[in-house]
């Protein structure tokens, strides 16, 4: 009896990218409170999400360096 052939598969590369634009939770909260005219407690967004900073694109497929 022959042993079954073991497929040879694996990960050959890994990549990542963070958009250049960073915004803190406090900056985002300030933007939200100014736009929606809300009074939110200091650092509420950071405390609720446990996220201090976010990276995001300014528009689909374009980073600030290319716009």
C-alpha positions in Angstrom: 0.0 0.0 0.0 1.3 3.5 -0.9 1.1 6.5 1.3 -1.1 9.3 0.0 0.9 12.2 -1.6 1.1 15.2 0.7 0.2 18.4 -1.1 2.9 21.0 -1.0 1.2 24.3 -0.3 2.3 27.2 1.8 2.5 31.0 2.2 5.2 32.4 -0.1 4.8 36.1 0.8 3.0 38.5 3.1 2.4 42.2 2.6 0.7 45.1 4.2 0.1 48.8 3.8 -1.0 51.6 6.1 -2.3 54.8 4.4 -0.3 57.8 5.3 -3.1 59.8 6.8 -3.5 59.2 10.6 -6.3 60.6 12.7 -6.6 60.2 16.4 -9.8 59.3 18.2 -9.8 62.7 19.8 -9.6 64.4 16.3 -12.4 62.2 15.0 -14.5 62.9 18.1 -13.9 66.7 17.7 -15.0 66.4 14.1 -18.1 64.5 15.0 -19.0 66.9 17.9 -18.5 69.9 15.6 -20.6 68.5 12.8 -23.4 67.0 14.8 -23.3 69.7 17.5 -23.0 67.1 20.3 -21.5 67.4 23.7 -19.5 64.3 24.3 -17.3 63.5 27.4 -13.5 63.9 26.8 -11.9 60.8 25.2 -15.3 59.0 25.0 -14.6 57.6 21.5 -11.2 56.2 22.5 -12.6 54.7 25.7 -15.5 53.1 23.9 -13.5 51.6 21.1 -10.0 51.2 22.6 -8.6 52.7 19.4 -6.2 55.6 19.7 -5.3 56.3 16.0 -6.7 55.2 12.7 -5.1 55.1 9.2 -7.4 55.8 6.3 -7.4 56.7 2.6 -8.6 60.2 1.7 -10.5 58.7 -1.3 -10.8 55.3 -2.9 -7.5 54.0 -4.2 -5.6 57.2 -3.5 -3.4 58.1 -0.6 -2.5 61.7 0.3 0.9 61.2 -1.4 -0.8 60.6 -4.8 -3.6 63.2 -4.6 
